[in-house]
């Protein structure tokens, strides 16, 4: 059992006034608290960095891993986003944990994983944990997969009752996390890497809001595309990737969203800044690496 949130909520005096209008709006007002901001990053620099990193590395590092590391560092810079709602009070998370959506090939559906303390971990360590989880999912070996299989067997009536009860408690109480299924509630930010092979150019993206109060922010990286840009006063062909952030106006305003997204964009456009963190080399890690090579 873990307690992801700090003991005391953010004082009202520290919550911006207009955020409080959204925070305390009645359901009758039909207020829409969602903000969506889209930008793009220089993919040439990121691709070059990843190619050089993978040339002599033990673990394959992708744009998704860079996105997690960049998001975690930006949350460390802007801790006012590392929060969630309980009732109408704002609580900060104790750690910088990042949720990631991935395609579960065994069940042909989307699942979630959690990278804990992502701001402290190196790109290689983040990549290792993700590849390990995806390998477990493909083989159906992970404990989370067994829990998900039990959930799938629940009749629709009982599934609905459990979800409604847990949702009510989660909205109104500062609950701890108990196991593998609700462990993903320990992070406020979910990242999506939609730059998969065959994805069409992304002109607009509206991330949905998962029925979970800890799902306060969603950061999505789109597919690579060619564009003509100006560099040093010259028009050149370059590759870019769209980046979209969905945020909750009850927690942050547009100024805070813009500064945070600019920090993520800056890290991804200058990927050498993603270096650092720790990488624990152990017998377990080496065993995982050998599995991934097979």
C-alpha atoms as one frame of an Amber mdcrd trajectory, in Angstrom:
protein
   0.000   0.000   0.000   1.349   3.426  -1.008   0.168   6.960  -0.313   0.803
   8.915  -3.528  -0.414  12.318  -2.320   1.013  14.687   0.273  -0.853  15.026
   3.549  -2.219  18.556   3.184  -3.941  20.185   0.171  -2.680  23.300  -1.590
  -3.837  26.371   0.410  -6.627  28.342  -1.256  -4.440  31.444  -1.212  -2.028
  29.694  -3.625  -4.733  28.678  -6.118  -5.195  31.328  -8.853  -8.557  33.072
  -8.650  -9.850  32.054 -12.074  -8.839  28.440 -11.460 -11.075  28.591  -8.394
 -14.016  29.710 -10.552 -13.670  26.455 -12.506 -12.913  24.473  -9.373 -16.099
  25.554  -7.586 -18.433  25.844 -10.581 -21.729  24.006 -10.222 -22.710  21.259
 -12.649 -25.593  23.464 -13.799 -23.122  25.992 -15.220 -21.858  23.352 -17.709
 -18.353  24.769 -17.415 -15.760  23.065 -19.603 -12.454  23.015 -17.662 -10.350
  21.377 -20.388  -7.499  23.220 -22.102  -5.788  21.819 -25.213  -2.562  23.337
 -26.555  -0.788  22.036 -29.668   2.739  22.745 -30.875   5.519  20.866 -32.700
   9.113  19.883 -32.076  12.220  19.604 -34.224  12.377  15.877 -34.942  15.738
  16.048 -36.766  17.614  16.702 -33.542  15.698  14.003 -31.667  16.216  11.371
 -34.384  19.948  12.099 -34.591  20.276  11.892 -30.814  18.420   8.554 -30.624
  20.456   7.038 -33.470  23.739   7.984 -31.804  22.486   6.813 -28.411  21.396
   3.436 -29.774  24.542   2.863 -31.800  26.539   1.891 -28.726  23.807   1.291
 -26.182  22.521  -1.925 -24.617  18.853  -0.919 -24.685  16.895   0.430 -27.649
  15.720   3.955 -26.794  12.790   5.417 -28.736  10.913   8.713 -28.975   8.401
   7.401 -26.417  11.148   6.991 -23.819  12.506  10.456 -24.609   8.981  11.856
 -24.205   8.666  10.307 -20.724  12.049  11.642 -19.619  11.315  15.125 -21.023
   7.886  15.186 -19.357   9.327  14.158 -16.001  12.030  16.830 -16.133   9.422
  19.451 -17.070   7.225  18.370 -14.141  10.242  18.718 -11.882  10.653  22.281
 -13.180   6.924  23.018 -12.837   5.693  21.145  -9.734   2.398  23.077  -9.804
   1.281  20.608 -12.504   2.193  17.501 -10.499  -1.175  17.539  -8.708  -4.679
  16.051  -8.738  -8.146  16.805  -7.405  -9.836  15.184  -4.414 -13.286  16.674
  -3.963 -12.575  20.350  -4.635  -9.125  20.399  -3.059  -5.803  20.197  -4.897
  -3.158  17.764  -3.618   0.416  17.447  -4.823   1.955  14.079  -5.648   4.918
  12.989  -3.559   6.903  11.777  -6.586   7.155  12.459 -10.296   5.532   9.353
 -11.771   4.532   9.140 -15.445   1.808   6.960 -16.928   2.181   5.641 -20.455
  -0.380   4.067 -22.759   0.852   1.153 -24.867  -0.649  -1.346 -27.292  -1.147
  -4.721 -25.570  -0.554  -7.114 -28.466  -1.825 -10.185 -26.657  -5.300  -8.663
 -26.227  -5.145  -6.147 -29.118  -6.078  -3.258 -26.841  -4.545  -0.341 -24.959
  -3.100  -0.796 -21.473  -1.252   1.463 -19.036   2.072   1.256 -17.244   3.688
   3.492 -14.645   7.266   4.759 -14.572   8.018   5.751 -10.992  10.446   8.585
 -10.196  10.951   9.163 -13.912  12.793  12.433 -13.256  15.550  10.489 -11.478
  15.988   7.735 -14.055  18.122   7.716 -17.169  16.706   7.131 -20.636  18.135
   3.616 -20.621  16.533   2.770 -17.290  13.150   4.084 -18.465  13.472   2.122
 -21.707  14.442  -1.054 -19.835  11.384  -0.901 -17.565   9.039  -0.292 -20.492
  10.481  -3.086 -22.648  10.289  -5.420 -19.659   6.599  -4.623 -19.123   5.790
  -5.003 -22.825   7.635  -8.328 -22.918   5.604  -9.550 -19.922   2.389  -8.366
 -21.575   3.185 -10.174 -24.826   3.824 -13.416 -22.923   1.002 -12.945 -20.416
   3.486 -13.352 -17.568   2.926 -10.179 -15.575   0.853  -9.989 -12.401  -1.071
  -7.052 -13.846  -2.149  -9.203 -16.787  -3.573 -11.804 -14.426  -5.504  -9.061
 -12.616  -6.809  -7.703 -15.915  -7.910 -11.201 -16.955  -9.981 -11.472 -13.756
 -11.590  -8.105 -14.495 -12.532  -9.231 -17.998 -14.395 -12.199 -16.549 -16.612
  -9.994 -14.364 -20.251  -9.721 -15.532 -21.153  -6.251 -16.826 -23.442  -5.546
 -13.842 -20.767  -6.199 -11.211 -18.097  -4.455 -13.282 -20.266  -1.331 -13.368
 -20.971  -1.441  -9.616 -17.294  -1.855  -8.735 -16.227   0.975 -11.059 -18.909
   3.305  -9.683 -18.073   2.545  -6.049 -14.344   2.879  -6.521 -14.824   6.049
  -8.569 -16.951   7.612  -5.824 -14.362   6.801  -3.152 -11.486   7.990  -5.337
 -13.190  11.321  -6.063 -13.961  12.064  -2.433 -11.199  10.435  -0.369  -7.419
  10.669  -0.470  -7.006   6.950  -1.044  -3.785   4.966  -1.048  -3.026   2.608
  -3.912  -3.370  -1.057  -3.047  -2.206  -3.146  -5.964  -1.185  -3.369  -9.588
  -4.474  -2.246 -11.133  -4.849   1.034  -9.273  -1.111   1.689  -9.123  -1.297
   3.920 -12.194  -3.195   6.472 -10.061   0.163   7.530  -8.620   0.860   9.855
 -11.557  -0.924  12.958 -12.848   0.459  12.864 -16.393  -0.250  10.306 -19.088
   1.845  10.281 -22.256   0.899   8.844 -25.631   3.347   8.157 -28.428   1.242
   8.089 -31.608   4.217   8.251 -33.979   3.766   4.581 -34.908   4.437   3.273
 -38.418   1.601   4.092 -40.804   0.059   6.853 -38.677  -1.279   9.723 -40.825
  -0.163  13.339 -40.331  -1.788  14.806 -37.232  -3.511  18.139 -37.733  -5.629
  18.083 -34.592  -5.893  15.823 -31.566  -8.363  16.010 -28.682  -7.225  13.705
 -25.854 -10.139  12.209 -23.958 -10.428  12.479 -20.187 -10.263   9.047 -18.581
 -12.839   8.580 -15.752 -10.119   8.912 -13.119  -9.423  12.097 -11.170  -5.671
  11.450 -11.248  -5.793  11.728 -15.061  -5.314  15.510 -14.934  -2.955  15.942
 -17.890  -2.362  14.135 -21.171   0.650  14.684 -23.431   0.590  13.222 -26.946
   3.407  13.028 -29.502   2.289  12.637 -33.122   3.940  11.101 -36.213   6.939
  12.570 -38.019   6.295  14.646 -41.128   8.298  16.807 -43.519   7.919  20.584
 -43.484   9.673  23.601 -44.939  11.066  25.751 -42.097  13.455  28.681 -41.793
  16.889  28.146 -40.290  19.534  30.881 -40.223  17.438  32.902 -42.647  17.198
  30.030 -45.176  14.234  27.856 -46.160  15.100  24.194 -45.578  13.234  20.880
 -45.452  12.999  19.493 -41.919  11.121  16.825 -40.000   8.787  17.852 -37.185
   6.499  16.059 -34.738   3.252  17.529 -33.343   2.883  17.707 -29.562  -0.486
  18.173 -27.820  -1.205  18.809 -24.151  -4.627  18.419 -22.526  -4.896  20.098
 -19.118  -7.510  20.806 -16.455  -8.277  24.505 -15.899  -9.295  23.728 -12.317
  -5.624  22.976 -11.632  -3.676  25.259 -13.977  -4.215  28.213 -16.289  -3.058
  28.830 -19.865   0.126  30.590 -18.734   1.195  27.572 -16.686   0.251  25.174
 -19.486   2.258  27.200 -21.996   5.362  27.311 -19.797   5.198  23.593 -19.107
   4.688  22.659 -22.770   7.545  24.976 -23.755   9.808  23.122 -21.278   8.860
  19.714 -22.745   9.338  21.051 -26.275  12.719  22.502 -25.340  13.921  19.184
 -23.903  12.799  17.219 -26.965  14.193  19.765 -29.428  17.515  19.723 -27.516
  17.621  16.029 -26.537  21.166  16.163 -25.157  19.500  17.693 -22.081  17.757
  14.363 -21.475  21.018  12.736 -20.471  21.614  12.061 -16.790  19.665  10.258
 -14.121  20.750   6.948 -12.742  20.998   3.531 -14.299  21.248   0.583 -11.973
  23.216  -2.268 -13.501  22.376  -5.563 -11.849  22.055  -9.249 -12.584  18.311
  -8.789 -12.974  18.806  -6.018 -15.541  21.306  -8.111 -17.477  18.861 -11.024
 -17.529  16.160  -8.755 -18.934  18.520  -7.469 -21.599  19.292 -11.041 -22.658
  15.547 -11.814 -22.901  14.975  -8.762 -25.072  17.767  -9.790 -27.417  16.164
 -13.188 -28.072
